[in-house]
Amino acid sequence: MIMITVALLLSLVLCLLLGVPYIDYLRKKMIGQYVLDAAPEAHAKKAGTPTTGGVFIIISIIISSVIALLMAEKMDKTALIILITLVFMTLAGFQDDYLKIKGHENKGLSPRGKLVRQILIALIPAFYAMQTYGNVITLGSKSFDIGLFYPILAVFVITGASNAYNLTDGLDGLAATVGIPAFFACGIISFLSGHIVVAIICASVIGASLGFLKYNKPKAQVFMGDTGSLALGGLLGTLAVVGRCELLLAVFGGVIVMETLSVIIQVTSYKLTGKRVFKMSPIHHHFELCGHSEIRIVKEFGLVSLILSIIAVVIYIYVS
């Protein structure tokens, strides 16, 4: 428990300290966000806001995690697999951001190119989990052998979480606010089930996310970009797989699941009927066009995430 606290506090301090010089560097180099034409009109004023803030988030997570894991004598193969996956996801996200910046428009990697990278990266923790735990998924004390379908499920969970978190990162402070309760639930469940490595890394993410909110709360000084959102989403999925709470991810990650479903529903409805279910997807834009302020949406979505995270922990305790 002490090392979990150390990881959280160290990550928080590092993110706060690294944020100032990194944002100054982005401003001097004029590395800013390009807003999609399809985005709500109110988002036009966000153009030029520094992006790739995920860089100092991830650096804070990695440094604090390594220090806490070494102090706890838990720097093992599991920790390395998780951190390596995080680094690769970060590089994939950074490449996407770099192409957007270089091309002076909000078009980075193609959807197929991005998905291929995510799947290839997700295979690392997926096969590690399969070698370590077999083809079994768990829910508390209950376990289910799903055979060769397991690596497919694991890759789906990690890739899906990465894309879902990316979709959620559409308003100032939204992704971090929604993500903190989710990582908290994942950490609590992992701690209770004896996966201390996962719990320590979750704490590092929470600390870095809290620090990042200082710079990302409305009006944002910096965006995490795909560098941060793809990496944090992929990390959440990886931690759920390695921490053996894949099924509960659908609960404590309920908000990012909702964001993804809103896009799927919108696209499917338009293709089949020519009509849209929402004014705009992901769903946070729907509420925005309904007249809700960004701050209100972030608070409400954060509250829903907190409630769902508490429910996930209660379910885990009940079935254990």
URWOQUI-V401159 format. One record per helix or strand of 2 or more residues. SS is the DSSP state (H for helix, E for strand). FROM is the first residue (numbers start at 1). TO is the last residue. If there is no record, write none. Layout:
# URWOQUI-V401159
SS:FROM:TO  SS:FROM:TO
This chain:
# URWOQUI-V401159
H:2:29  H:41:46  H:54:71  H:77:103  H:111:133  E:136:139  E:142:145  H:149:168  H:174:192  H:196:216  H:225:242  H:249:252  H:254:273  H:283:289  H:294:319
